[in-house]
Structures are given as C-alpha cells and as structure tokens.
Amino acid sequence: MEINKYKHDDWIVYFSGDKWAPIGFSSWLSIFTRKPFSKEFNYFVKQAVMVWDGKVTTCYIRESERKIFGEKVVKKAMKSSSYIDFICKKFRSGTDILLSIYSKKKEKFNHQDYIQYNSCFLNDYYQYHIQVKNIVDFLPKKVLGANLQKLQSARIHAEPVFSCEIKFMKKIAKCISNQSNYKIRNILFSFVDEITAYWRDKKSLPKECILQERGKGCVIFFENGKIEDVLVGKEISKFGSIFLNKKNDIIGQVAFGGRVSGVVRIVFDPTKIKQFNNGDILVAPWTRPEYLPIMKKAGAFVTDGGGILSHAAIVARELKKPCVIGTKIATSILHEGDLVEVDAIKGVVKKIKK
C-alpha cells in the first residue's frame, strides 16, 4: 500500500464510538469519496479512513476538505432561501424511509433487498444527513441563528437511524450465516462488494479466517468511492504515520459555554461504565442517546468529534453544561482519573496538577 498519499496534518475524528461493522459502513462510507457525491456537489471528501480497534469504530476525514464542502453548501443556501428547508425536509423523509425498513419483521434477505436498502441509505438519507450536519459549522452567525432550530430538529428526528442500522445489519448477517454456515460475527466483517459477489454472482465469501482477522482490528482506506486498501494484524501499526500533526493541545469548538474542573472519565461504551460520579468530566469519542444518564451527572462534556448539531452539543445546550467538541485527540491525550479544567469559553481543556 502507498500510505504516503494519506499523510496529512489535518485529519480529524468525524465520528466515533459505535460498533459499526464493515458490512454496513463499507457501503455508506463510500459516499464520502464518491463522485459525484450528489446532484448538487461533486464530492464531500477525497479520502476517508475507518478504524475498528476491536471495541470502537472511528472515522477520520480531513478538515480542509470538510471546510470546502461546508462552504459550498453554505453558498448554495445563501443563493436560495429555501435550500435549508429543502435539505431538512429531505433529511427527515429519508429518515422515515429507513425507519420504515427497519420496522419490518423481515428475517430473510436477498441481494435485491441489500441493494435497495443501500440505495435508500445513500441517496434518500445520507447525502442530506451530511449536508445538514456540516452546514451549521460554516453558516454566518445571523443565518445560523434563524435556522438552528429547524436544523437541530431534523438532526434529532434522525437520531434513531444508526442504532437501528447496527441491528439491521446483524439481521442481514444472520441470514447470510444461515446460508453459508459462517459465524454471524465474521459475516459482519465482510465488505459490500464481497456481499454483492456472494449474493449476485454466486461467488464465495472471503475465507472465514480473513474475516476473523478483520474482526480483531482493521484500518480501511476509502478513495474514489471505494475501498483502496485494508490493514490488519501487524500492518495496522502503519496507520499512525498518516498523522503529521503531533500537537498535544486539547482545543475544540464550544457547544455550550462555561468553565468547570473535574476528574476525567473516558467512556467508549456507556453501557459498561462501572463508576461515574456527579461532577466528573465525560470524555468520549462522541456521544449518543445511551450516554444520557451519565451526561446528566457529568460536570462537562469533551468529545473528539462532532459539530454543533452533534448529540453532545444538543444535550449540552439542553442541560446547560459546559461542552467542548471536535478536539480530535481528547480520548488519546487524557487518561482516566486526570484532573482537568474544561474552559468552554475559550474551547480549551487543560490538565491540572494534583
């Protein structure tokens, strides 16, 4: 693999935390680098990287490319006063289509079902999800203020999609497992082109030992709307070389203002947290509804990824708790038990000597 072409100083965590499997994200993550991205835009980003470390799935994109895309969406919205209403409406309707698919009690699937679902996800839902999610970080303040409520409402409406997607992909994997005698967990680490070849072209799935190896950990590089390369095993160590920025400053975007100090609790899976005290600082790749009980106890939130329409940002505004999002590195720089000051006025998180 020619890893040098992925070396940049502006990689950011775009989202992280859920246990998404390649059987799903190898399809919908390809839209990130697909050309054209949609009828309105040529592309979202040119490169994307998805990392599964055995516990958490994390997506990286380049901030410079996200900025170009966000500014293009803003430009379109400034030209047409109805464009924000349009993408919110499409985002909501795409969500409803997906939720109706998820709600069906179907247990047996074929290639046509899989293709139809992926088409709905990519064309009816995800391209509008990405526009809504990114436009908010680049809109002029006055325009954002006038439209934040409708953008936030659309984002909340879509909140159930990704947890439902995980369950739906497990149902598909179970169906293929029954046909192939592969373990369900291993099927989940198949890629969309491999599932297509199996169902449509009657070809064999990758050897189960290959899927098993991916399940232990893998790094997947996306470009030109497809998977360019995959790292597994010892090869994964090459992944770290793509990050040229070695800064350790924890700086992010303010989602809700305030300043508070507390003990760091790093949470990747909120269902497995054993101890979380009132006033502790929640540090996570990002948050989702399952985090809400501990968010109510937290003194502040700090996340690697997310924008002002992220779950953490929305909850921070509702609960009026200091929140710094998009730090990129908080979960890797901070450690469990660190004493920190979260300055959600300047958007800075600092360690305090005990």
Secondary structure, DSSP 8 states (H G I E B T S, - for coil): --GGGG-BS-EEEEEE-S---HHHHHHHGGGGG-SSSSSS-S-S-SEEEEEE-SS-EEEEEEHHHHHHHHHHHHHHHHH-TTHHHHHHHHHHHHHHHHHHHHHS------HHHHHHHHHIIIIIIIHHHHHHHHHTTTS-HHHHHHHHHHHHHHHHHTTTHHHHHHHHHHHHHHHHHHHH---HHHHTT--HHHHHHHHTS------HHHHHHHHH-EEEEEETTEEEEEEEGGGGGGGGGGB------EE-EEEE--EEEEEEEE-S-GGG-----TT-EEEES---GGGHHHHHH-SEEEESS--TTSHHHHHHHHHT--EEE--SSHHHH--TT-EEEEETTTTEEEE---
